[in-house]
Amino acid sequence: MAGVDLDKHRSMHRFVLSLIESLNKELGFEVSGIGGYTASVKYSGLNLSLHVDGVGTKTIVLQKLGKMRVAGWDCVAMNVNDVVCDGAKPIAVVDYIAMPKADEETFKDIVEGVVDAARVARIAVLGGETAILPDLANGVDVVCTVLAVRDSSFSNTTHIGDVVIGVSSWGLHANGYSLVRKVLESRNIGYSSTIDGINLADELAKPVAIYSNLVRDLIDQRLVTSVAHITGGAFTKLKRVTPPNVNMVLDMPKPPKIFEAIMELGNISVDEMYRVFNMGVGLILTASKENIHDIENIIKSHNFEFYELGRVVDGSGKVVLNTVYGKTIVF
Amino acid sequence: MAGVDLDKHRSMHRFVLSLIESLNKELGFEVSGIGGYTASVKYSGLNLSLHVDGVGTKTIVLQKLGKMRVAGWDCVAMNVNDVVCDGAKPIAVVDYIAMPKADEETFKDIVEGVVDAARVARIAVLGGETAILPDLANGVDVVCTVLAVRDSSFSNTTHIGDVVIGVSSWGLHANGYSLVRKVLESRNIGYSSTIDGINLADELAKPVAIYSNLVRDLIDQRLVTSVAHITGGAFTKLKRVTPPNVNMVLDMPKPPKIFEAIMELGNISVDEMYRVFNMGVGLILTASKENIHDIENIIKSHNFEFYELGRVVDGSGKVVLNTVYGKTIVF
């Protein structure tokens, strides 16, 4: 894989969890959700969550394309999409921008994007920090932290017999850009080229879809049993909502052309594609079968495509993806 | 100045404020404190604040000295020190670490430092994000976001007749490292050298003092009228707590040797020194004269030095620093 070593990441992850869990216990804090999408601390009767995530390598591409407003948008979108998966309501955001040199135009673009997305996600913007770090930053790093309140008893777990539903993405979102850059650079393909009739500049600068309003509607109406935002690690994220006694089996639709173009150009395995990219499906829900038409209507009313993808069956905590490439992937 | 162009910074700052203030109004959020140390949004009867800040260039020095645990500590310390100045109680923190390559040892050091500082500041750690960004990050960027609850009616404004009190710093804290690096590199002085009897490695790796418990004690007991954390911009930060009808006049003590060594080596003006460095005083308080002995006792009980520095007098919003170098600086 380009860019990110997930195994090393996971071992780091485990180390952090044990360290912070003992600290929180020692200080007498009631903290839940450590290791999930977002952790929260109980304070004055509220479950207050913080979630931080950055746009990563996509900013390199966006800057070359003159689209840094999308970086600001994405940074909010990724965070609100994550926090709603655990039944939290996003309330406010702060941003952090690291730049190699003061660049007012880029800064304005990013903040305008943050505000655009905050407007759609209906959250307050509480300011932020811009650090000019000539010796630390090679490019522009755009990071947001979202404050959310977990106000529901949503357990985010699938049950045997549930249907699996997919919600369309707006393209690559903000994942897999290290791999995309590697593929394009190794072929000497510029970010503004056209390949297989695809305008790369358009595809690479598409923003991350904001799913938070949709997910809040579905959870408020108690229509879904689990919600997974398909981000870093792509469909491996489904492991989080799959308990050890079930398997989640999905028949994945044919992905949009951009994903197939990247796969072919980079000679990337089907397995890797589904570990890195959302493949056209940015959100996966599970629900009782009787709710499926209500869910379809709500998804469409939020202007997303609805896909019925499969079932949750008796099993052993596995996620089984049947792809259109004749290959079945098991996580 | 090395590293940071504060004027450009300020113009960006104004742009952000107007944009986010209109968004928050449009969405119906009750937001206060935009432009101060930390802004908060009213939610369910609580004033919830988010504050983000990073360690910046100091991490380059800390990494060379093998002291990245201090980076984790500092990142928490800087944030909790800021939020308490506005009368907020810090509750929880998340960290964001950007690295050019996965480096488990450095990662562990940083997280241990975060946990060390969270223990002292008595806040929960709610996880974080580590991004491996080979093309974006040259060094390790360490950033924290703190959630705080503004639970007091503390107005953070000085009054005519108040005394001005200083609290000792633990050295450079995390400000001025771009300038320090420039000075040392231009003289070919390594970070582990000894100059004028000063062990540079020790001085440069000193952590940021955590003032949050001290400040909470002083505010809870209503002993102070204003609190200023001397960070980026150093003593220009006092402008924030100085209303337009007063002047704050301070007789600054002789700074610790490290500051004078940097000033001499770099041939830096006295004016610039007080705009960049804390000069041995990391926190400035104002209070009614009758509280001064209580305040002195509390500061000493938190193991800091107490300095009586001056008075708040009739004036025009100016901060007047009388230095031991025969030069008076006016901000």
Boltz contact constraints between the chains, C-beta under 6 A:
constraints:
  - contact:
      token1: [A, 4]
      token2: [B, 132]
      max_distance: 6.0
  - contact:
      token1: [A, 5]
      token2: [B, 102]
      max_distance: 6.0
  - contact:
      token1: [A, 8]
      token2: [B, 102]
      max_distance: 6.0
  - contact:
      token1: [A, 12]
      token2: [B, 104]
      max_distance: 6.0
  - contact:
      token1: [A, 12]
      token2: [B, 107]
      max_distance: 6.0
  - contact:
      token1: [A, 16]
      token2: [B, 111]
      max_distance: 6.0
  - contact:
      token1: [A, 19]
      token2: [B, 115]
      max_distance: 6.0
  - contact:
      token1: [A, 20]
      token2: [B, 125]
      max_distance: 6.0
  - contact:
      token1: [A, 23]
      token2: [B, 115]
      max_distance: 6.0
  - contact:
      token1: [A, 23]
      token2: [B, 125]
      max_distance: 6.0
  - contact:
      token1: [A, 24]
      token2: [B, 124]
      max_distance: 6.0
  - contact:
      token1: [A, 27]
      token2: [B, 122]
      max_distance: 6.0
  - contact:
      token1: [A, 29]
      token2: [B, 124]
      max_distance: 6.0
  - contact:
      token1: [A, 31]
      token2: [B, 124]
      max_distance: 6.0
  - contact:
      token1: [A, 39]
      token2: [B, 126]
      max_distance: 6.0
  - contact:
      token1: [A, 39]
      token2: [B, 127]
      max_distance: 6.0
  - contact:
      token1: [A, 41]
      token2: [B, 92]
      max_distance: 6.0
  - contact:
      token1: [A, 41]
      token2: [B, 124]
      max_distance: 6.0
  - contact:
      token1: [A, 43]
      token2: [B, 91]
      max_distance: 6.0
  - contact:
      token1: [A, 50]
      token2: [B, 92]
      max_distance: 6.0
  - contact:
      token1: [A, 50]
      token2: [B, 94]
      max_distance: 6.0
  - contact:
      token1: [A, 50]
      token2: [B, 126]
      max_distance: 6.0
  - contact:
      token1: [A, 50]
      token2: [B, 147]
      max_distance: 6.0
  - contact:
      token1: [A, 52]
      token2: [B, 94]
      max_distance: 6.0
  - contact:
      token1: [A, 52]
      token2: [B, 96]
      max_distance: 6.0
  - contact:
      token1: [A, 52]
      token2: [B, 129]
      max_distance: 6.0
  - contact:
      token1: [A, 53]
      token2: [B, 129]
      max_distance: 6.0
  - contact:
      token1: [A, 54]
      token2: [B, 131]
      max_distance: 6.0
  - contact:
      token1: [A, 56]
      token2: [B, 131]
      max_distance: 6.0
  - contact:
      token1: [A, 60]
      token2: [B, 135]
      max_distance: 6.0
  - contact:
      token1: [A, 91]
      token2: [B, 43]
      max_distance: 6.0
  - contact:
      token1: [A, 92]
      token2: [B, 41]
      max_distance: 6.0
  - contact:
      token1: [A, 92]
      token2: [B, 50]
      max_distance: 6.0
  - contact:
      token1: [A, 94]
      token2: [B, 50]
      max_distance: 6.0
  - contact:
      token1: [A, 94]
      token2: [B, 52]
      max_distance: 6.0
  - contact:
      token1: [A, 96]
      token2: [B, 52]
      max_distance: 6.0
  - contact:
      token1: [A, 96]
      token2: [B, 143]
      max_distance: 6.0
  - contact:
      token1: [A, 98]
      token2: [B, 141]
      max_distance: 6.0
  - contact:
      token1: [A, 102]
      token2: [B, 5]
      max_distance: 6.0
  - contact:
      token1: [A, 102]
      token2: [B, 8]
      max_distance: 6.0
  - contact:
      token1: [A, 104]
      token2: [B, 12]
      max_distance: 6.0
  - contact:
      token1: [A, 107]
      token2: [B, 12]
      max_distance: 6.0
  - contact:
      token1: [A, 111]
      token2: [B, 16]
      max_distance: 6.0
  - contact:
      token1: [A, 115]
      token2: [B, 19]
      max_distance: 6.0
  - contact:
      token1: [A, 115]
      token2: [B, 23]
      max_distance: 6.0
  - contact:
      token1: [A, 122]
      token2: [B, 27]
      max_distance: 6.0
  - contact:
      token1: [A, 124]
      token2: [B, 24]
      max_distance: 6.0
  - contact:
      token1: [A, 124]
      token2: [B, 29]
      max_distance: 6.0
  - contact:
      token1: [A, 124]
      token2: [B, 31]
      max_distance: 6.0
  - contact:
      token1: [A, 124]
      token2: [B, 41]
      max_distance: 6.0
  - contact:
      token1: [A, 125]
      token2: [B, 20]
      max_distance: 6.0
  - contact:
      token1: [A, 125]
      token2: [B, 23]
      max_distance: 6.0
  - contact:
      token1: [A, 126]
      token2: [B, 39]
      max_distance: 6.0
  - contact:
      token1: [A, 126]
      token2: [B, 50]
      max_distance: 6.0
  - contact:
      token1: [A, 127]
      token2: [B, 39]
      max_distance: 6.0
  - contact:
      token1: [A, 129]
      token2: [B, 52]
      max_distance: 6.0
  - contact:
      token1: [A, 129]
      token2: [B, 53]
      max_distance: 6.0
  - contact:
      token1: [A, 131]
      token2: [B, 54]
      max_distance: 6.0
  - contact:
      token1: [A, 131]
      token2: [B, 56]
      max_distance: 6.0
  - contact:
      token1: [A, 132]
      token2: [B, 4]
      max_distance: 6.0
  - contact:
      token1: [A, 135]
      token2: [B, 60]
      max_distance: 6.0
  - contact:
      token1: [A, 136]
      token2: [B, 138]
      max_distance: 6.0
  - contact:
      token1: [A, 136]
      token2: [B, 139]
      max_distance: 6.0
  - contact:
      token1: [A, 136]
      token2: [B, 141]
      max_distance: 6.0
  - contact:
      token1: [A, 138]
      token2: [B, 136]
      max_distance: 6.0
  - contact:
      token1: [A, 138]
      token2: [B, 138]
      max_distance: 6.0
  - contact:
      token1: [A, 139]
      token2: [B, 136]
      max_distance: 6.0
  - contact:
      token1: [A, 141]
      token2: [B, 98]
      max_distance: 6.0
  - contact:
      token1: [A, 141]
      token2: [B, 136]
      max_distance: 6.0
  - contact:
      token1: [A, 143]
      token2: [B, 96]
      max_distance: 6.0
  - contact:
      token1: [A, 145]
      token2: [B, 145]
      max_distance: 6.0
  - contact:
      token1: [A, 147]
      token2: [B, 50]
      max_distance: 6.0
